[in-house]
């Protein structure tokens, strides 16, 4: 470098800039043992983290799903990812579940929404995923559970019993069915119906998962005592054939039921007996009520049932 006020040699100037410039020279940050830059900035809330290596991500160990289902619909993730996943940092997670430390391995982020995308990336060979950091949902366990559950509810491949278990966990975490219903944006009746499925006998739960038992029928069977549920289901599958007109007409007089000498049966009892004979399903009964009653009558019926 020339003395102050003197002429600078052109060759010396060239040597002081470009790759040798002390100002613009790019420094390679030191890396930790894991290969992560030691001085890497801590990402902020809501920040999009592009192409995070899949070995730095781990699926939510508290995911209400037992199975992730068929991943073939996500095979194109190897070429493109249309929607980023949602993650919380390891440190935020361990504040809620410190006992998960060993289970998290070396992962830096826990995937709360996007576990199927992570599984598909691992299966089909995508090296990294785009994710958004949302430590704000790690304020308590209920929020984490809500975030994981709300993503899966109403998915066609979400097992209805897994859904019921998730709802039950929500009720336990938020303290009441009303609070869980409000958080999920569902009615109290919907929450009650889902929880009822957990009262089914194991055989009926297996039939429900296999598709041999309809959800609406399962809800009805859940109200039957546990030890009678399987028999009730079998009876519903093989109902006794209704007697024909000829069979009724040919019955002997002494075989006909005698009239109640105490007087006419109450109207409610008559309707109850008719429903029993018809083996009326609640959904079928509801359809009949909609056809027969006016809007005002239906509201009165609902109010009356609420009092039971």
Protein Blocks (a to p, Z undefined) as FASTA:
>chain_A
ZZehiacdfklmmmmgmjllmklpccdddddfkopafklccddehiacehiafklpccdf
kbfbfbgbjaklmmmmmmocfbdcddddfklmmmmmmmlmmmnmmafbdcfbhplmmmmm
mmnopabdcddddfklmmbmklmmmmmmmmmgopaklcfklmmmmmmmmmmmnopaklmm
mmnopafklmmmmmmmmmpcfklmmmmmnopacfklmmmmmmpcfklmmmmmmmmmmccd
dddfklmmmpcfklpccddfkbpcdfklmmmmmmmmnopafklmmmmmmmmpcfklmmmm
mmmmmmZZ
